Amino acid sequence: MAAAVTRRVGLHVEATNGGADDESRRNSSAADHSPVAKRINDAAANAKRNDVWVAAQEGEMPAAAGNSSQPPLLFRTMKVKGSILHPYRFVILLRLVAIVAFFIWRIRNRNRDGVWLWAMSMVGDVWFGFSWVLNQLPKLNPIKRVPDLAAIRDQYEQPSASGGESNNKLPGIDVFVTTVDPVDEPILYTVNSVLSILATDYPVEKYACYLSDDGGTLVHYEAMLEVASFARLWAPFCRKHSVEPRAPESYFGVKRRQPYTGSVQGEFTSDHRRMRREYEEFKVVLNHPGHKPELGSPASIDNPFDFSNTDTRLPMLVYMSREKRTGYNHQKKAGAMNAMLRVSALLSNAPFLINFDCDHYVNNSQAFRASMCFMLDPRDGRNTAFVQFPQRFDGVDPTDRYANHNRVFFDGTMLSLNGLQGPSYLGTGTMFRRAALYGMEPPRWRTTGSVKVIDDDDDHKGKEYGRSTLFRNAVLDDAANQERSITPVFLDDDETTTISSEVASLMTCAYEDGTTWGRDVGWVYNIATEDVVTGFRMHRQGWRSMYCSVEPAAFRGTAPINLTERLLQVLRWSGGSLEMFFSHSNAFLAGARMHPLQRVAYLNMSTYPVVTVFILAYNLFPLMWLVSERYYIQRPFGTYVLYLVATIAMIHVIGMFEVRWAGITLLDWCRNEQFYMIGATGVYPTAVLYMALKLVTGKSIHFRLTSKQTEACSGGDKFADLYVVRWVPLLVPTIAVLAVNVAAVGVAVGKAATWGLLTQQAQHALLGMVFNVWILVLLYPFALGVMGRWGKRPAILFGVLVMAIGAVAVVYISFRATYYPTGWSEMETTSALGKAESFF
């Protein structure tokens, strides 16, 4: 079916008169560009006054030959104030010393009564310490970089003195959007993603949008025809009134609007009302834009919108669906991205490109310019492979039950990597340098005058990039000029036939056979987390990356708020991380071009699920205390507990420092801790099991696409999916941990009631109960999730837990009363007192 549709609609190019801002608009009113740009530039100014971040010393740039002036810097670098950073580093060092002292103490005080239990816990603690070091070392130097939009406008967007064609020198951008299934990825999300791209604030003639429909569904093709028509109204409306965000679903769904910042406030109310009515009516055939603004028509009976002073051009929009055949491994998203990379090289061949998942949209129309501040900066811009933006999400429940916002990672870990070689590639909301995706080396590592792809050996180039001569020539063009605009498609009939045939060839299943696509060129194959591995390959070659966080958020998307879907998403990520470790992309195999701490960061990314096997074991240890009182992990137990309390407390102190400099809330941090424990008791150990089976059997792991479908798409409750229980085996281990720790709390209460609260035995039992209660607190969101619609009332969960704990306590007391009606035997009393003494 997919192959048939591919042959029928294989490539469809739509172009139109519609557009982006140009010099005529800049001359008419500076405010037209300023609203969002001003907020971004204000953020840079505010950062200088921030009580956490201070300006870092900028590197000196040598003046160009024959020119005494230095090129302007296009972004500002901020570092954490010493009054915060130095104590943060000191606590990390202090905890490292405490961990070493803890291990030495444990070895000197080996528990000979239960050597097997002591040995297991010792191995677990050593791995905990090792994992913590891997996670913490890359965080020692967090860096924030703020784009300077005013500088890039001054440098690359000088208005034409004659009032003729634009004097815009911004490079071209190809924007890639991928989709597969219109059910799991609702068509409404894809439509809004494309519309927000077509309406973004970037010169129209400088960028093109590509949609890869990997399912070959007719509904996507027809939807893009409708999008192309509706965009002729939507894009000029956005420019005329400077609206944000520029995805219509999000824009019309905003309850509280920002102050009006456009140029024609008197017409806004009527235009807004009409545009809302037009939202579902998409018509009009598109033509490719030229370099001059094309002003629209004044309002009339047939056209109620007055676009007489607004550029109405649109960027090129391309729909494509690659060939699929039975028996071929199509490599999912990575294969689709590589097909788009080749096709776009023939149609527009922009030196930069941005990729989106179909459920993401442009939330800040200045985002493209912001990323260009890093790519074009005179300091190290030419050595920057990609610019990564944080992922922000709509439709997440107010309390963020399953840590979908993941602010600890996006605002903490990524800023830390920003101080090394750069953040990892996160799969969406990323601007790439096309040359880096082709596998070229960064300029600083090239031999003078040499570029990797310039090779006279056609056989070598064929093995590397495939047999398309037109595509190989496009690769050579990219090597020669990385700051060009896009290449418009103006062809006569003969050329159209040639280009269509060539494009169809680039999308066939067999094109990559015998080439290095998927390993040394393009997105990497055969690993579930193709994004992280692709970024790793670039860092290994010596490229660097940049992290760019702006306000309003550059891009926004949709996250799964259903518990099962969220866990399946994390399972795919963690499974892919382990695949990365057992592949040629292992951090140990990276060469000397990779920063040492960047290597440590990638090692941590590819091994973090392993430590959770020990966490799961610790969470199930209370099973032994349910049946016996003679097991001890370490003696003397009291000292062991004090060490644990001290080292865990220092983790939280470090966490509070990170909360401070990352600018996140305590709720963000708490949700991160809770969801990590949820993953550690089920998802991550399952990923380890999957990886072990793959290594033994040699069979690949299949991870299904995460469903983003919600009731909101059909007009229902916005958070309906939050209360839907979809039972899968993945839930069982965490449910078991919940049950074990509830029972352990009940037994501890029963023991305290049996012995008396003031006895040493009772105090010992209650101290152990603190661990069980802490686990229950961390698993609280999971417990609400498995309750389904009853989870809307947390009081019910508390009631159930109290009753369950009480029931276990009563059973324990009854059991003691039945089998020991006259009290403790002398041997049991002596044993209990001996344990109490060993505790201290």
Order of alpha helices (4+ residues) and beta strands (2+ residues): alpha-beta-alpha-alpha-beta-beta-alpha-alpha-beta-alpha-beta-alpha-beta-alpha-alpha-alpha-beta-alpha-beta-beta-alpha-beta-beta-alpha-beta-alpha-alpha-alpha-alpha-alpha-beta-beta-alpha-alpha-alpha-alpha-alpha-alpha-alpha-alpha-alpha-alpha-alpha-alpha
